[in-house]
């Protein structure tokens, strides 16, 4: 399971929703009644959190911090680029 680094800028309660939602997919792949039941069981107020998360902006273009002196957006792009192993 991989999480988007942009989630670090979201409210902690929204992260809780993601951290319950994604593992629930290990038990149920689709968003069917069984999935909803799992969410209700482990995070009863999940629908409120989902609405809250959906109202937040998707991207944060104005990241103020830097990674190793490189602007964060470029550092993330470089980290995502596949690299060939050195011989």
C-alpha positions as CSV (number, residue, x, y, z in Angstrom):
1,X,0.0,0.0,0.0
2,X,1.3,3.4,-0.9
3,X,0.2,6.8,0.4
4,X,0.5,10.1,-1.4
5,X,2.9,12.4,0.3
6,X,0.4,15.2,-0.2
7,X,-1.7,13.6,2.5
8,X,0.8,15.0,5.1
9,X,-0.8,18.4,4.6
10,X,-4.3,17.1,5.3
11,X,-5.9,17.2,8.8
12,X,-4.9,14.2,11.0
13,X,-8.5,13.0,11.1
14,X,-8.6,12.8,7.3
15,X,-5.4,10.7,7.5
16,X,-7.2,8.4,9.9
17,X,-9.9,7.9,7.2
18,X,-7.3,7.0,4.6
19,X,-5.5,4.6,7.0
20,X,-8.8,2.7,7.6
21,X,-10.1,3.0,4.0
22,X,-7.1,1.5,2.2
23,X,-6.6,-1.6,4.4
24,X,-10.3,-2.3,4.2
25,X,-9.7,-2.8,0.5
26,X,-7.5,-5.8,1.5
27,X,-10.6,-7.5,2.7
28,X,-13.0,-6.1,0.1
29,X,-11.9,-4.7,-3.3
30,X,-14.9,-2.7,-4.2
31,X,-17.0,-0.1,-2.4
32,X,-19.9,-2.4,-1.9
33,X,-22.1,-3.1,1.1
34,X,-19.5,-5.3,2.8
35,X,-16.9,-2.5,2.4
36,X,-19.3,0.0,3.9
37,X,-19.9,-2.4,6.8
38,X,-16.1,-2.6,7.4
39,X,-15.8,1.1,7.4
40,X,-18.8,1.5,9.7
41,X,-17.2,-1.1,12.1
42,X,-13.7,0.4,12.3
43,X,-14.5,4.1,11.8
44,X,-18.1,4.9,12.5
45,X,-17.8,8.6,11.4
46,X,-16.0,7.8,8.1
47,X,-18.6,9.4,5.9
48,X,-18.1,12.7,7.6
49,X,-14.4,12.4,7.2
50,X,-14.7,11.5,3.6
51,X,-16.8,14.6,2.9
52,X,-14.3,16.7,4.8
53,X,-11.4,15.3,2.7
54,X,-13.2,15.8,-0.6
55,X,-13.7,19.5,0.2
56,X,-10.0,20.1,0.7
57,X,-7.8,21.1,-2.3
58,X,-6.2,18.1,-4.1
59,X,-2.8,19.7,-4.6
60,X,-0.6,22.1,-2.8
61,X,1.5,23.9,-5.4
62,X,3.0,26.4,-2.9
63,X,5.0,24.0,-0.8
64,X,7.2,26.1,1.4
65,X,9.7,23.5,2.6
66,X,12.6,22.0,0.7
67,X,14.1,18.6,0.6
68,X,18.0,18.5,0.6
69,X,18.0,22.0,-0.7
70,X,15.9,21.1,-3.8
71,X,12.4,22.6,-4.1
72,X,10.0,19.9,-2.9
73,X,8.2,19.4,-6.2
74,X,11.4,18.7,-8.1
75,X,12.7,16.4,-5.3
76,X,9.4,14.4,-5.4
77,X,9.6,14.1,-9.2
78,X,13.2,13.0,-9.0
79,X,12.4,10.4,-6.3
80,X,9.5,9.0,-8.5
81,X,11.8,8.6,-11.6
82,X,13.0,5.1,-12.1
83,X,16.7,4.6,-11.9
84,X,19.0,2.0,-13.3
85,X,21.1,0.1,-10.8
86,X,24.8,1.0,-10.9
87,X,27.2,-1.7,-11.9
